[in-house]
Structures are given as C-alpha cells and as structure tokens.
Amino acid sequence: MRYIPHTEEDVRHMLGVIGASDIDALLAAVPKKLRLGRPLDLPEATSEQTLSRELHAMAERNANPATHDWFLGAGTYAHFTPSAVDALASRAEFYTAYTPYQPEISQGTLQVVFEWQSMVSELVGLPVANASMYDGASATAEAALMAMRVTRRDRIVLADGLHPHYRDVLATYVGGLGAEVVTGERAADGRAAPLGSLVDDRTACVILQQPGFLGSVQDVRAIAEEAHAHGALLIVTTTEALSLALLEAPGKMGTDIVCGEAQSFGVPMSFGGPHLGFLATAQKFLRQLPGRLVGETVDTEGRRGYVLTLSTREQHIRRERATSNICTNQGLCLLLATIYLSLHGKVGLRKLAEANLAKAEYAKARVRATPGLSLPFPAATFNEFVVGLSEPADLVLARAAEAKLIAGLDLAPYASDLGPALLVCTTELASREAIDRLVGLLAGEAS
Amino acid sequence: MSAERPGPAPENAVRGLAYEEPLSIERSRPGRIGWSLPELDVPAVDPADVWPEGSVRSEPAELPELSEVEVVRHFTRLSTWNAAVDLGLYPLGSCTMKYNPKINERAARLDGFAGCHPMQPPSEAQGFLQLCWELEQMLAEISGMDRVTLQPAAGAQGELAGVMMIRAYHEHRGEKRHKILIPESAHGTNPASAALNGYDVVPVPGGSDGVLHPEAVDALMDETVAGLMLTNPNTLGLFEEHIVAIAEIVHSRGGLIYGDGANLNALLGIARPGDLGIDVMHFNLHKTFSTPHGGGGPGSGPVGVKNILATYLPTPVIQKVEGEEGDCFTLDHEFPHSIGRLHGNLGNLGMAVRAWTYIRSLGREGLRRCSDMAVLNANYLLARLRESYHVPFDRAVMHEVVFSDRNLAETGVTTLDVAKRLIDHGYHPPTIYFPLIVHGALMIEPTESESMEGLDRFVESLEAIAREAKEDPETVKTAPHHTRHTRLDETRAARKPVLRW
C-alpha cells in the first residue's frame, strides 16, 4: 500500500501504546450491528502501470482540441495555455496546501490571491474582488443574493442573453428564498431589449451577460440606466473573461457588481470544472460580499504580508447569518489564472483578445459570403456568434464530428425560434484553414 | 499604490536561499512579455471599426509586464513560502490533509480529460461519462446510498443540494416544515446551507460525553422540523453511536437526515452512512478521496441519496444505457421533480478523474486500510498526548482528536500560541478554536498518511511546547520566530482593508 507507511510492527507497537488489542478494539465506538461486516464491493487495488493504461484508453474516447478542430464555446472556452502555467501550478507547495488559515506559513498562497484580486479589479473596473467562487454560474447566483441583501428587495430581472445554465443555477439558488425571477426579451439585432416595466421598485437587480449567450455585445450603459432609475443594482456577468481585455470595463459603465467565469485564463475545460468564478463590487458593498478575501497588513516587525480578512461575513464565524455558505474557493484555478495573466500582461492580453476578434470577423465574413448560411443578428460580437443553417444542426454537427471538427453548439434547445442554428466560437486556436473547413462543412460540403 | 503602504523587503535573499519577492506588478517593466502569440493568419481588425461607440476598452487593464523567466521565478519563490502536505504533516482537523497521489494529477491532465468540453455531444465524451458513472457507483457502494450526483462543486454546495432535496421532498408531499436541527458541534456550512433554503436553524445540544443523545432530538423533533443535519463521526472525532435511535425519532415524525460527509475518512469499509439511517449526504472528494486542496480549493462535493430522494436529484443525471454494441452513457435532463441545476456544467469533474483514480489505486482493501490507519493514528496521538494536553472528551476517537488549552491556563499560553509555536517546529498547526463547543480547541487529524516516527516527532514537539509554556511562556506567546513573517496584524487588515495593489 504505497500511500500508507505503517508496517505491521508499527501497528503492533502503536496498539500497545494505546492499550488496544487490535484495530477492531479501537472501533468499539461503532456498535457491531452498525458495521458493514463485509468487504466493500469494489475492484481490487490496481497497480499504477495497469491503471495508467486504463486511464489513457478512457481519455482517448473523448474528443478534445488536441484531436479535433474546435469551435464550441458557449461558456467554456478552448484557449492556448503557455507551458509555464501548468509547470508552476504543479508546484506541490501550492496545490497540496489548503486555505491559508495560518498566514505565517501561507504567504505564497496569500500573495497569489492578493495579486488575483488586483487583476480582477483592474479587468472589471471595480475596486474590490473576492478570492473566487465555484464557477460563473454560482458567482452570478451569489451576486443576485448579494443584491437582495443590499437592497432588501426580492425581484430579479434577467436581461436577455444570460447563459441558460446560469439562469437555471440562479433559479435553484433563490428558490428557497421566495425571490421572483423575470426575463426580458431579445431585440431583433441580437442584443437585450430595453427592460421597460419589468424593472420596478421591488427589483433588487438586473443581470446582464456581456457578451450575451448568443455572442452579442450588449449596451451596458442603457441597461444600467434602467436599473438605477428604480434603485436596483446592475450585475454584469460574463462567461468569457478574455472579452474584458477589449470591451470597456463594466465597472466604468455604472455596473454595481461584476461577476462571471474566468476559465479562459489558463484553466482546463475538464468537462466543465473545476472552473473559476469571480465576483467584484464597489467599496460600499464590501460587507455584503460572499467568499474569501485577502488583505494586506504588516507583521510585528512591520514587514508587509497578507492575511484572510473580513471573515466575520463568513459561515465559519457567522454560521446561519453568513453572507454565503461557501467555504472552499477555487484556489488552484485562480493560481492558474494569475500565472496566465502575469505571462500575458497588459499588452499581451489585449493582443490575444484582438486575435480572437479577428478570427471571428474572418469567420463571419466567410459565413456571410456562403450560400445556405446566414448571420441572423447584426449586433457586434467578440469571439462567438450565431450561424443560421439550411439543414438541422444535429446533422451538421455529426457530419463535422466525423471530419474531426467540433462545429459549435446546436441552439435548438436554447433558441428554437432561430430555426436550425449553431453557436460558433473562434478563439486563437482556430486557424484560417480550420475556419475555412468549418464553413465548408456547415454549408454541406463533404470534408 | 498609495505611498503610506509598506514596500517590499529590499533584499534579494535574507538567509541563503530564503528569497524575498515583491508583488508581480512591482517587477513590471513596460515592453516585457512572457508569452508569444502566433502570427495572425487572418486580417487584423480594429475593434473600434466593428463595435458601437463606447464599447471598446478605454484604458488597458494594468496587468504586470514580465518575461517568462520573471514569471517563473516569481511563482516559484512564492511557492516556497507555503506549508504543504508534500513538505510535512498538515494535521488540520476535519480537512483530511492526506497525501495527494501523483498519478491522479497526471490522469487529470490527459488531453482527453483536461481538454474535454462540457457541451460537446455525449457521443464524443463516452470515456469521461463512463468514468463519472463508475465513480458514482463506487461512491454509492462506499456510502450505502442508492444514487449519487457529482454536480456540487464543493461540500458546502453539496449540503445546499442535499437540504434542497429535503425541502423538495416535503413540498412535494404538501408539507410545510420550516426548521432544521443542527448539533452545536457542526461545521458552520451546515447552518449556512440550511439558511439559504429559508430554514430556521435549531441548535441541538450534545451530551456531556460529546455525542448526540436521542432525548435531545426527541425534545425538538416535531412536524415543523424538516430534518436533522449530522456529521458522523462528529467534529470531536467521536462516532455518533445513537444514530440509529436518533434516525428513528426523526423518521417517525416525518423528517429526514442529512449526513455531512466531511469525516467519511473514518468509516471506509467499516460502516456506511446509508446503513445508519442517513437519507442524503455529501462526499468531499478533496478530503476522503485525495484530490488536492489547492490552496483553498477547488473542492468537489458529490451527493448521495436514498431512493426516496432520487427523483429530486440535480439535473442533468448521467445514465447508462445498455446496448447490443456495448454500454453507452447519456445525460438525462428529464427529471420533473429535480431541484434543478447547481453547477454551470456537470460539476468539478477534473476532481472526479482524480478520485476515480484514487479509489481504483487503493481498491476495497486499501480504502479500508486508510480508515483503519487513520483511526489508529488519531488514537495514538490521544494516548501519547493525554498527559500534556487536556482532553475534553476522553474516549476512543475515530479519525481525529480534540485537545484544549485548559492545562496551560496558568501560563497564559493559549491554543493560538501553541499553534504558532508548532510552526517553529516545522508543522502546519491543527484546526484551532473549532468545534466551538470546546474552549480553546486544538483539533488534530493526522490521516493515514503519517508514519509512526512522524507522529512521534510531532508528539515530541507538542510536549516540548507544553513544557516551554510553563518555563518560558513569552517565547510561546510571541511565536513563530523562525518564519519569514512574525505574527501578522489581522486587526489592521480588517480595519482598513487593502484588498488590491
């Protein structure tokens, strides 16, 4: 048993010190009739060599950007990750540590979190960011709960374009608290339509996704005005944090809470998690923020250092009156993202975002010029957009998959009014040649 | 950055290879970059040409500009300032800081797992779905539950899901119950998760022997109570031996029992929550099943339920469809009574790969051996430290043991001081001041990963600190002395929060 150091002699000696005859005697507190009384019905132990082979075989049955050209985004994005990211995050001093409860021996983790909070704050244009949330969906739900606490209101207005999974998670989270959730319309250009009378004096917040689920760049200022006119908060959420490098910072357009998903910053897709939720807000709402926070301080010798702070908001102190039940954050994922952002830097991140935009504009131009394909929405986009098809999307996806290309998301379950349509994403991974191949496959050409 | 704030330490290294390192932004130089974008193979686009006015970012985000070398040194240096399981004993009670096997990490990084997208067609992800389905089956067998979902992102989200299913169960039956019973020794996430469901939390006092007694539950359990949340073994490391009688009381009055699986590492192959009357529970893959704690997460909190709650599971549910050409795995969204979706995708499944690998590496005998040795280690510490530290509930423990600072009262040395002095001896301190029912608690969970010699050294350190507390209390009270930092001023951090550079 390579993970357990005890020899039989050790066990005998330790039992002797304890004064127990055998292990069974140690378990005396578990009444005999409550014990399992048989071995677990699980496989036998497997050697590392054998298991490695089995794992490789299972992994090979999953399409991924190393085996397929990739145009599927919809909240989880295939980006290139520099080698240094995983090499550094694989330092066991980072990944085998836990929550930095003891700051004197956790300064590595604490400084990384402080740097992450700073970078999020810069990207979104708001002064306070927490140490992370589980994912973009729960961050958005927690932002809504926070707005309910701040405003003491219980109506939540969703502008059109919120990721359907985020909407579902939000409904799950607020279901026990009697909140009302209403949804706005989509305008003909693909953006969220004005909310009008949906926002009222009972409204705690308006939630706007930027860019919207179908890719449209939203008019944040207009929605902010509508929310603020009734004393509601504006929450802007994003599933594609890279867009923040190129789009105006939501915090500079009247947004009260910015949240979302930062998986794009070096976090593997991993079939949907662990990813990296983030949440940022204005100074005045600090005490209502959920999750861990790291702050700067000094030690008794005046040396700069970092600690977990303002923990009286949290469940381990405040229990049922806490701002959230969250305990773990996504420490390892925020480490990946902090390294990723440090490598890209101020200039590199913007260049990367511009490359994503350029690929999408090229792909859209190709689609526009191809008979049988259409772009249903004129609104501006970042790296994701809708393509109208002239045959059912599932057939197109299957044909593309045969040609080792994952063409996008079938929108039939999400936006059936569009007719056959795909949500297509072009990151920096999409080569011109692959985009050309995609457009051909969408238009019905054999590969 | 404001001028009155402290600057970084000036020296490159103060003790040989003990490096100082500023914030990354303090190393930044315009023009440096740590990454290379390939040549753009499509026409460049100026966003101002294609986006509405006012949409383009007016000022770039002030991210540090560093070469790859500087980034590598920055994070490598920071890593050396952390205590970690791979450096030594990390006996945080209730956190199960066991060894995180290396094969798990390699497995999760295979392209077919790490690169798998949650919305790709299930036909293109059969290997991953099979792994998830198998992990659900293995967790069900380990716990004695009927169905498992991997969706909750962490234990606390698992609690939220579990309590939601309890609520859905009562609502479905047309019952309005508004209270949840929670023992005083419970983790803070329990009451917080209940409150998020709109429940009033009713604390249940434990007995003088440290466990819950049927009479205490009997006195509080009525038709307004939706259920009881229980941790077994509890946070004192004691097995809740009256659990069956307690479950009978709760069930007979229409309530359900939630099991907090934080302490499951004590029970593998010994007893199963599902056989003890638990109706719904969560697992912490990052505790019991060796996925890394990652400096604070990610966790992963699968939830197991008995059949009476299976209809409320979060969607989508992974199903196995047996076919002539072999099994196939699908995602089932048709659960009309489901509590809905909790996670943006299917859960923290990168952790599922690691947990699956761990269970398969150890096998049935190995898992049992984990719990046996975890219990042996905790009782060994109890036996060896009983003379030096007060034991509030002195009886055989399971996987963890709680001491207090009562024996040190005359010296003025507190639990916090002992914890800080342990750092000088090279140990991460145990969990302190929890559970709340023990004044000055020191909660130690050694896990099965520690050898006897390792525990002996730890005991010697704790004994030395107990002696030192009497002979030279000031040294203990001002510890740690051998770290990069002495004690940090947490009051200052909270009074004037500085939360970014």
Interface residues (C-beta under 8 A of the other chain):
Chain A: M1 Y3 I4 P5 H6 D10 V11 H13 M14 L15 V17 I18 G19 A20 I23 L26 L27 A28 A29 V30 P31 L34 R35 L36 P39 L40 D41 L42 P43 E44 A45 T46 E48 L51 S52 E54 L55 H56 A57 M58 A59 E60 R61 N62 A63 N64 P65 A66 T67 W70 L72 A74 G75 T76 A78 P82 A84 D86 A87 L88 S90 R91 A92 E93 F94 Y95 T96 A97 Y98 T99 P100 Y101 Q102 P103 E104 I105 S106 Q107 G108 T109 Q111 V112 V113 F114 E115 Q117 S118 M119 S121 E122 L123 P127 V128 A129 A131 S132 Y134 D135 G136 A137 S138 L145 H163 H165 Y166 D168 V169 A171 T172 Y173 G175 G176 L177 G178 V217 D219 R221 L244 A245 L246 L247 E248 A249 K252 E261 P268 M269 S270 F271 G272 G273 P274 H275 L286 R292 L293 V294 G295 E296 T297 V298 D299 T300 E301 G302 R303 R304 G305 Y306 V307 T309 L310 T312 E314 Q315 H316 I317 R318 R319 E320 R321 A322 S324 N325 I326 C327 T328 N329 Q330 G331 L332 C333 L335 I339 L341 S342 L343 H344 G345 K346 V347 G348 L349 R350 K351 L352 E354 A355 L357 A358 K359 E361 Y362 A380 L397 A398 A401 I406 L409 E428 S431 R432 E433 I435
Chain B: R5 P6 G7 P8 A9 E21 L23 S24 I25 S28 R32 I33 G34 W35 L37 P38 L40 D41 V42 P43 A44 V45 P47 V50 W51 P52 G54 S55 V56 R57 S58 E59 P60 A61 E62 L63 P64 E65 L66 E68 V71 V72 H74 F75 T76 L78 S79 T80 W81 N82 A83 A84 V85 D86 L87 Y90 L92 C95 M97 K98 Y99 N100 P101 I103 E105 R106 A107 A108 R109 L110 D111 G112 F113 A114 G115 C116 H117 P118 M119 Q120 P121 S123 E124 A125 Q126 G127 F128 Q130 L131 M138 E141 I142 A153 A154 G155 A156 Q157 E159 L160 M164 R167 H187 G188 T189 P191 A192 S193 A194 A195 L196 N197 G198 Y199 V201 L238 F239 E241 I243 V244 L267 L268 G269 I270 A271 R272 D275 L276 H286 S290 P292 H293 G294 G295 G296 G297 P298 G299 S300 P314 I339 G340 R341 L342 H343 G344 N345 L346 G347 N348 L349 G350 M351 V353 T357 I359 R360 S361 L362 G363 R364 E365 G366 L367 R368 R369 C370 D372 M373 V375 L376 N377 N379 Y380 L382 A383 R384 R395 A396 M398 A419 K420 I423 H428 P429 T431 F434 E448 S449 E450 S451 M452 G454 T478 P480 T483 R484 H485 T486 R487 L488 D489 E490 R492 A493 A494 P497 V498 L499 R500 W501
